[in-house]
Every structure is written in structure tokens, then in C-alpha cells.
Amino acid sequence: MSEHEEPHAMNVAPGAPHDNLMSETVAYVIGLALALILTGISFWVASTSSLWGPGIAVGLVVLAIAQMGVHLVFFLHITSGPDNTNNVLALAFGVLIVFLVMIGTIWIMAHMNANMGPAPEMMNLMTQRG
Amino acid sequence: MSTQEAAAIGLTHQGSEDTGLGQRGPASKSIVVPYGFWLFVLSDMVLFSALFASYAALAHATDGGPTSNELFHRGLVAIETMALLISSFTCGLAIVAAKRGSMLWTQGWLLVTGLLGLVFLFIELYEFASMIAEGAGPQRSAFLSAFFTLVGCHGAHVTCGLLWIGTMMAQIWAKGFQPHIGRRLLCLSVFWHALDIIWVAIFTIVYLIGTLP
């Protein structure tokens, strides 16, 4: 594609495969293998009873974040190279907002759940019909 | 002004005039277009983060109705996950094939990608239909409203992606590997990979953590 027109480009587009023909296919294969392994571990962790129960949810979240990293690196070709700075900065800002929204909401809503309503049944009604 | 003069005063961005101070002038379309699309995809993830947050806040507000443990079947979700993951892989292979200018392989991999996306979508619609048939539709409880909003929004994205894949196959067929077609194909691949990233979060948070004993 059009990358060949500018051999000394200082930026690369997100998702554009690396230049070497063989290594780009290999990158997808490695990415698929890693993603399959992580997915397999996730499903195994969720269904096994040999692990410490309360830690399983945290472990699953960690596995999911790891798999997202694999997708970003091997499928979307986000690297730490200087030609990727713009892509990485945009990604960092996106991740910041995503974490603020999710952790902020979960944190605040959990506290409101804990501080409002005398009985669990009441709480249920309030979140339902409020 | 000739090109050489423009380069001499720094109006173009050839590699020879790299001053170490960053790129001069606007980048080429092959950079700007996918970068702009990357920004859109990231803002789409921000949208999904709001849906995830509301789902997490409402996941236990079942109003005495069915809970996630009773509703979700991991077997189906595993098949959905495989279909989408492998389609993400074949989408990447289509990009590689397009870079080599191979019409047959590009169309073939795009077709496989679309078919796997269809498998995913059919399983999801089957799941939705059977849940609604059991009386667990989106109006049953806040938990189910949040579930259908989150997973349905992802499904809508996959549907758009499928239409886009079909469009790209037709455009590549009709117009060949022109630069602007290549840019569109690259944007499509970014979109499709992003959908798989969001699905990783969905199957972990909704289906796996939601069905822990």
C-alpha cells in the first residue's frame, strides 16, 4: 500500500503492518497464538475450583488487560518506536479517560450503594425505579 | 516555488530535512486518515467505557428476576470469542495480502473475516432471542437493560463492520488497489481489531465474572 511512497516517513498509521513481508504475517500468527492462550486461561480460571475464589475476578481482569495489550501490539501494531508517538499518545489519553470513567463510576456507585437505604430490598427498589 | 526550494526552507517533509524537531508540515493522507480514524476508535472505546461502568453499577439490580448466573452459557460465549478472534486474525491477513496486491487472497481473507463475523452475530442474536423468549428481555430489570445496551451496542458495531467488509470487497473488486481504497481498508482493519478488543472486555466482565459461582 501507500507506505512505500515515503520511505523515510516519521509517522506510521495505526494498524499499518510493519514493512518486512514475512515478519508481518508472523506478527499476526504470534498475536493469535498469545490471544488464544490468554483466552483459554481466562475460561479455565473462571471454571476451575482449584484457585482462591476472591482473587479470580481480579485475575480475569488482569488476563483481559494482557490480551488487549496483545491485540494492540500484534494486530494494531502499536509500538514504542518514535514513528508511533502520536498513536501512543492518543491511546494513552483514551486509556486515561476509560479508566477515569470506569473506576470513578464503580467507586462512587459502590459508596452510594453502601451509604443509602436501610435494607437490601429497599436498595434494590431504589436502583430499579429511582 | 520548486520542490527543492520548498524543501530547503522546510515546507515539505522529506526525510533529508529532518531537524530532529519533529515533522514539518502536514503529514500525508496515508498517515492522517488512519490517525483520524484511530482517534474515532478511541472515542468509541470511551463510549463503551460508559456502558461498561453502568453495567458494573447495575449488574446486581435484578429486581428479583433472572441473574447473570442463570442466564449466561459459557459454551456459546467461547464459540463467539473464537469466531471474533480468528476473524480479527484473518482481517490482518487480508491487509497483508492487500499490501502484496493479491486480489484473490485479499478477497478470500475478507470473505472469511465476514463469515466469522456473521457466525458471531448469529450466535449473539440467538442468545438475545432465547433470553427474551424466557422473559429476560431488556425491560425486565436494570441489570438486563444494561446488559442489552452494552452487548447490543457491540453487536451493532459488528453489524456495521460486516456491511463495511462487504463494501470494501466490492470496492477492491471494482477499483483495484488504489491508495484511497488502501486507506479505507486500513481503517476497516483498525475498526475490526478494536471490536475484538472491546469483546475481550465484554466476555471477561459480563460473561466470565458474571457467572463466577
Contacts between the chains, C-beta under 8 A, distances in Angstrom:
chain1	res1	chain2	res2	distance
A	1	B	30	7.4
A	1	B	98	6.5
A	1	B	99	5.2
A	1	B	177	7.3
A	1	B	179	7.3
A	1	B	182	3.9
A	1	B	185	7.9
A	1	B	186	7.1
A	2	B	28	7.7
A	2	B	29	7.9
A	2	B	30	4.0
A	2	B	179	4.6
A	2	B	182	5.7
A	2	B	183	7.2
A	3	B	30	6.6
A	5	B	28	7.5
A	5	B	30	7.4
A	6	B	28	6.2
A	6	B	30	7.6
A	7	B	15	7.2
A	8	B	14	7.0
A	8	B	15	2.5
A	8	B	16	7.8
A	8	B	18	7.6
A	9	B	15	7.8
A	9	B	27	7.9
A	9	B	28	7.5
A	9	B	31	6.9
A	10	B	13	7.3
A	10	B	15	7.7
A	10	B	18	7.1
A	10	B	22	7.7
A	10	B	23	4.8
A	11	B	23	6.7
A	11	B	27	5.5
A	11	B	31	4.8
A	11	B	35	7.5
A	12	B	31	7.3
A	13	B	30	6.2
A	13	B	31	5.3
A	13	B	33	7.5
A	13	B	34	3.4
A	13	B	35	6.2
A	13	B	38	7.8
A	13	B	186	6.1
A	14	B	34	5.6
A	14	B	35	6.6
A	14	B	37	7.8
A	14	B	38	4.1
A	14	B	190	5.7
A	15	B	34	6.1
A	15	B	38	7.5
A	15	B	95	7.4
A	15	B	186	5.3
A	15	B	187	7.7
A	15	B	189	5.1
A	15	B	190	4.0
A	15	B	193	6.8
A	16	B	34	6.8
A	16	B	186	6.1
A	17	B	92	7.3
A	17	B	95	5.9
A	17	B	96	5.8
A	17	B	99	6.5
A	21	B	96	7.8
A	21	B	99	7.9
A	21	B	100	7.1
A	24	B	96	5.5
A	24	B	99	7.8
A	25	B	93	7.0
A	25	B	96	5.6
A	28	B	89	5.8
A	28	B	92	4.2
A	28	B	93	6.3
A	28	B	96	7.3
A	29	B	89	8.0
A	31	B	89	7.3
A	31	B	92	7.7
A	32	B	85	7.1
A	32	B	86	7.4
A	32	B	89	4.4
A	35	B	85	5.6
A	36	B	85	6.9
A	39	B	81	5.9
A	39	B	82	7.8
A	39	B	85	6.7
A	39	B	200	8.0
A	42	B	203	7.7
A	42	B	204	6.3
A	42	B	208	6.1
A	43	B	74	6.8
A	43	B	78	6.0
A	43	B	208	7.1
A	46	B	74	7.3
A	46	B	208	4.2
A	46	B	209	7.7
A	46	B	211	7.1
A	46	B	212	6.4
A	47	B	74	7.0
A	49	B	213	7.9
A	53	B	212	7.9
A	53	B	213	7.9
A	56	B	212	6.0
A	57	B	209	5.0
A	57	B	212	6.5
A	60	B	204	5.2
A	60	B	208	5.4
A	60	B	209	5.7
A	61	B	204	6.6
A	61	B	205	7.7
A	61	B	209	7.8
A	63	B	204	7.2
A	64	B	200	5.3
A	64	B	201	6.0
A	64	B	204	3.9
A	64	B	205	7.6
A	67	B	200	5.0
A	68	B	197	5.2
A	68	B	200	5.7
A	68	B	201	7.4
A	71	B	88	7.3
A	71	B	193	6.1
A	71	B	196	6.2
A	71	B	197	5.0
A	71	B	200	7.1
A	72	B	197	7.3
A	75	B	88	5.9
A	75	B	89	7.8
A	75	B	92	5.7
A	75	B	193	4.5
A	75	B	196	7.5
A	76	B	190	6.5
A	76	B	193	5.2
A	76	B	194	7.8
A	86	B	35	6.3
A	87	B	35	7.1
A	87	B	38	6.1
A	90	B	35	7.7
A	90	B	38	6.1
A	90	B	39	5.8
A	90	B	42	5.8
A	91	B	42	6.6
A	93	B	42	7.4
A	94	B	42	3.5
A	94	B	43	7.4
A	94	B	45	5.8
A	94	B	46	6.4
A	97	B	46	5.0
A	97	B	49	7.1
A	98	B	45	5.9
A	98	B	46	6.0
A	98	B	49	4.1
A	101	B	46	6.8
A	101	B	49	4.5
A	101	B	50	5.7
A	101	B	53	5.5
A	102	B	49	5.2
A	102	B	52	5.8
A	102	B	53	4.9
A	102	B	56	7.2
A	104	B	53	7.8
A	105	B	50	7.9
A	105	B	53	3.5
A	105	B	54	7.3
A	105	B	56	7.1
A	105	B	57	6.0
A	106	B	53	6.4
A	106	B	56	5.1
A	106	B	57	6.7
A	109	B	56	7.8
A	109	B	57	4.0
A	124	B	61	6.3
A	124	B	62	7.8
A	124	B	63	6.4
A	124	B	64	7.7
A	127	B	58	6.7
A	127	B	61	4.2
A	127	B	142	5.9
A	128	B	61	5.8
A	128	B	63	4.8
A	128	B	141	6.9
A	128	B	142	5.5
